[in-house]
Amino acid sequence: MTGMRLRTVLATLTAGLAAATCLAAAGPADAHDSGDAHACSPAVSIDRFSDALDKTDHDGTFVGNFSALAVDRDGSLAALSDRSSLFSLDARTLRPEAAVHLADEKGGDLDSEGLAVDRDGTRLVSSETEPSVRRYSRDGRILDRLPAPPALLVAPAGRAAANQTFEGLTLLPGGRTLLASMEYAIAGDSAGIVRFQTWQRHHGHFRLAAQYAYRTDAGLGVPEVQATPDGRLLVLERGFTAGVGNTVRLYLADPRHATDTSGIENLTGQGGVRPVRKTLLADVAACPSLGATARQPQPNPLLDNIEGMTVTGRDRAGRLRVLLVSDDNGNTAQTTRFYCLRVRV
């Protein structure tokens, strides 16, 4: 057996174990804590990671550039590439089963960043090009396009910078509210204050609703946001420093008492605006490396450009099962890596 083939077999086995831990229903393994050896913080532990899909392809489509994850209604995993591809992955092995190409109304590619699977199985996908949120059928047909606030459009149409717009997308419990997170601040707002935009469902269509301010740590942006079962949010904050590597932090955020900022032109951090309250759950650099290797400098070799996140369920201890994925940008110095976490909120 060649080294490459052996690596593929071992990686596939690793993927199966990782997916089973993260995505399967609660079983006997949940009866015990993962232990201090797997702790990232008092609130977060890591079970496993998997590099099985790194630099692979499916029917000629490159498997990578992952920007978002979601659990589909049939229990499979939907994985969104920012190169206009939406993959269906087997929930236990992570093996790609299908790939659908997404496009805008003119047939052009998207910079697809956020993903939510609606209760009818349709896909809500954000693109940071305009930015936009569109609804797609399972086979990739555009069904609808949601309105976007003028200020959040990319300049010169609005005040946002290119490639710094709708990165995260999530449906809140009950499915009536959709929330998108901007990655960075828009012009006129203070650096580090990003806007979370919501839509409310009315007669089957989403209409613009409240907007909230979220303050990031210095130098970090928001690549992903996911609703928890109680209506709070898991928020990823991420940054990159050449020669040092990535910073990735996981926060628990509560927008329920935050000020609606949709009518406020400039967010400067002054009084009168209650931002989304956040609590640090873990700095991923503090997780055990579990034998991971990195192809470029990293504070922890486990780290990479983590960009996608979804909540897949709970274990018997009540902890959330959270699956993360990194975006390798099609770069040989980066890795497509899945991370299986347990999060106590």
ZAMARGU-4260 file (C-alpha; in steps of 0.2 Angstrom, whole numbers, plus 5000, padded with zeros to 4 digits):
<rodrens>
0) 5000/5000/5000 | 5007/5017/4995 | 5010/5031/5007 | 4997/5042/4999 | 4984/5028/4999
5) 4988/5024/5017 | 4986/5042/5022 | 4969/5043/5013 | 4963/5027/5022 | 4969/5033/5039
10) 4961/5050/5036 | 4945/5043/5031 | 4944/5032/5047 | 4948/5048/5057 | 4934/5057/5048
15) 4922/5043/5053 | 4927/5044/5071 | 4926/5063/5072 | 4909/5064/5063 | 4902/5050/5074
20) 4907/5059/5089 | 4900/5076/5084 | 4885/5071/5074 | 4878/5055/5081 | 4864/5055/5094
25) 4869/5054/5112 | 4876/5037/5116 | 4886/5028/5130 | 4902/5038/5126 | 4892/5053/5132
30) 4891/5046/5150 | 4908/5052/5154 | 4917/5069/5152 | 4930/5071/5139 | 4942/5075/5153
35) 4955/5089/5156 | 4966/5082/5143 | 4954/5088/5130 | 4949/5104/5139 | 4951/5121/5129
40) 4943/5130/5144 | 4931/5127/5158 | 4916/5128/5145 | 4924/5120/5130 | 4932/5103/5126
45) 4938/5096/5109 | 4934/5078/5105 | 4943/5076/5089 | 4948/5084/5072 | 4949/5077/5055
50) 4959/5082/5039 | 4951/5069/5028 | 4944/5081/5015 | 4960/5092/5014 | 4965/5094/4995
55) 4952/5082/4989 | 4939/5083/4975 | 4921/5076/4971 | 4917/5073/4953 | 4929/5086/4948
60) 4924/5099/4960 | 4937/5104/4973 | 4932/5100/4990 | 4938/5115/5001 | 4936/5134/5003
65) 4923/5130/5016 | 4914/5145/5024 | 4899/5138/5032 | 4891/5122/5039 | 4873/5117/5043
70) 4864/5101/5047 | 4851/5096/5034 | 4834/5090/5038 | 4839/5072/5033 | 4853/5073/5046
75) 4867/5075/5033 | 4879/5089/5034 | 4878/5104/5021 | 4895/5112/5018 | 4896/5129/5009
80) 4911/5133/4999 | 4914/5152/4995 | 4917/5147/4977 | 4899/5144/4974 | 4898/5126/4978
85) 4886/5118/4991 | 4891/5100/4996 | 4881/5087/5005 | 4892/5077/5017 | 4889/5060/5025
90) 4885/5064/5043 | 4897/5050/5050 | 4911/5049/5037 | 4911/5067/5030 | 4912/5059/5013
95) 4905/5071/5000 | 4889/5064/4992 | 4884/5078/4980 | 4889/5095/4975 | 4877/5109/4969
100) 4883/5125/4960 | 4876/5141/4966 | 4874/5157/4955 | 4867/5174/4956 | 4852/5180/4945
105) 4864/5182/4930 | 4873/5166/4932 | 4888/5173/4940 | 4897/5165/4954 | 4895/5170/4972
110) 4907/5174/4986 | 4896/5162/4997 | 4899/5164/5015 | 4884/5160/5026 | 4872/5146/5026
115) 4856/5141/5035 | 4844/5127/5030 | 4826/5132/5032 | 4812/5121/5039 | 4806/5117/5021
120) 4823/5111/5016 | 4827/5127/5006 | 4844/5135/5008 | 4847/5152/5014 | 4864/5158/5007
125) 4873/5174/5010 | 4886/5181/4998 | 4897/5196/5003 | 4899/5202/4985 | 4885/5214/4986
130) 4881/5208/5000 | 4865/5198/4998 | 4855/5184/5005 | 4846/5172/4993 | 4835/5157/4995
135) 4839/5142/4984 | 4831/5125/4981 | 4840/5109/4985 | 4845/5108/4967 | 4852/5126/4967
140) 4838/5136/4959 | 4835/5154/4965 | 4818/5155/4974 | 4820/5172/4982 | 4831/5187/4987
145) 4830/5196/5003 | 4831/5215/5005 | 4848/5222/5012 | 4849/5239/5021 | 4857/5252/5010
150) 4871/5256/5022 | 4877/5238/5023 | 4880/5237/5004 | 4898/5238/4997 | 4904/5255/4993
155) 4900/5265/4983 | 4882/5259/4984 | 4884/5258/5003 | 4896/5260/5017 | 4904/5242/5018
160) 4921/5237/5012 | 4922/5223/4999 | 4925/5206/5007 | 4920/5212/5024 | 4901/5210/5024
165) 4888/5196/5027 | 4899/5181/5034 | 4888/5173/5046 | 4870/5167/5044 | 4859/5158/5056
170) 4840/5155/5059 | 4835/5158/5077 | 4824/5144/5086 | 4807/5144/5079 | 4813/5149/5062
175) 4804/5166/5062 | 4820/5176/5063 | 4835/5176/5052 | 4852/5184/5057 | 4867/5189/5047
180) 4883/5195/5054 | 4894/5208/5046 | 4913/5203/5047 | 4920/5220/5050 | 4913/5238/5053
185) 4906/5249/5040 | 4912/5267/5036 | 4907/5279/5049 | 4906/5266/5063 | 4920/5264/5075
190) 4933/5250/5071 | 4928/5234/5080 | 4909/5238/5080 | 4900/5226/5068 | 4882/5225/5064
195) 4871/5210/5066 | 4856/5212/5054 | 4840/5202/5056 | 4824/5198/5046 | 4807/5193/5052
200) 4796/5180/5042 | 4780/5187/5036 | 4768/5176/5026 | 4782/5166/5020 | 4794/5180/5016
205) 4808/5188/5026 | 4807/5207/5029 | 4820/5218/5037 | 4819/5219/5056 | 4830/5224/5070
210) 4849/5227/5069 | 4862/5226/5083 | 4879/5231/5087 | 4892/5219/5092 | 4910/5224/5098
215) 4924/5212/5093 | 4941/5210/5101 | 4954/5222/5094 | 4959/5217/5076 | 4947/5203/5075
220) 4932/5200/5063 | 4916/5189/5064 | 4917/5175/5051 | 4902/5165/5058 | 4887/5165/5070
225) 4876/5151/5075 | 4860/5152/5086 | 4859/5141/5102 | 4843/5132/5106 | 4839/5145/5119
230) 4840/5160/5107 | 4857/5166/5111 | 4872/5165/5099 | 4888/5157/5097 | 4900/5169/5089
235) 4917/5166/5081 | 4930/5180/5081 | 4945/5177/5070 | 4961/5186/5064 | 4977/5182/5055
240) 4995/5189/5058 | 5008/5185/5045 | 5022/5175/5053 | 5012/5172/5069 | 4996/5163/5063
245) 4977/5164/5067 | 4968/5170/5082 | 4951/5161/5084 | 4940/5164/5099 | 4922/5157/5103
250) 4910/5168/5112 | 4892/5166/5119 | 4882/5182/5114 | 4865/5187/5119 | 4856/5200/5108
255) 4839/5200/5117 | 4842/5216/5127 | 4853/5225/5114 | 4848/5241/5106 | 4840/5241/5089
260) 4853/5251/5079 | 4844/5250/5062 | 4840/5269/5064 | 4857/5274/5070 | 4868/5281/5056
265) 4885/5280/5065 | 4890/5268/5079 | 4904/5276/5088 | 4904/5267/5105 | 4897/5282/5114
270) 4883/5280/5127 | 4865/5276/5123 | 4868/5260/5113 | 4868/5243/5122 | 4878/5231/5111
275) 4876/5213/5111 | 4883/5206/5127 | 4896/5193/5125 | 4905/5180/5136 | 4921/5172/5131
280) 4919/5153/5130 | 4937/5148/5123 | 4952/5154/5114 | 4954/5139/5102 | 4973/5142/5103
285) 4971/5135/5121 | 4964/5118/5115 | 4976/5103/5116 | 4984/5100/5099 | 4979/5082/5098
290) 4994/5078/5087 | 4988/5091/5073 | 5001/5098/5062 | 5002/5115/5053 | 5009/5120/5037
295) 5012/5138/5042 | 5017/5146/5059 | 5002/5145/5071 | 5001/5148/5090 | 4994/5130/5091
300) 4997/5118/5076 | 4978/5114/5078 | 4973/5131/5072 | 4969/5136/5054 | 4958/5148/5046
305) 4942/5143/5055 | 4927/5150/5047 | 4912/5138/5047 | 4902/5132/5062 | 4886/5123/5066
310) 4877/5116/5081 | 4873/5098/5079 | 4864/5093/5095 | 4868/5090/5113 | 4877/5076/5123
315) 4869/5068/5138 | 4877/5080/5149 | 4868/5094/5141 | 4883/5101/5132 | 4881/5107/5114
320) 4890/5097/5100 | 4898/5110/5089 | 4907/5107/5073 | 4919/5119/5066 | 4928/5119/5049
325) 4943/5129/5042 | 4943/5137/5025 | 4959/5132/5016 | 4957/5146/5002 | 4964/5132/4990
330) 4981/5136/4998 | 4994/5123/5000 | 5000/5131/5016 | 4982/5129/5024 | 4972/5114/5028
335) 4953/5110/5027 | 4950/5104/5045 | 4935/5099/5055 | 4934/5101/5073 | 4922/5092/5085
340) 4919/5103/5101 | 4908/5101/5116 | 4902/5117/5123 | 4893/5121/5140 | 4883/5137/5139
</rodrens>
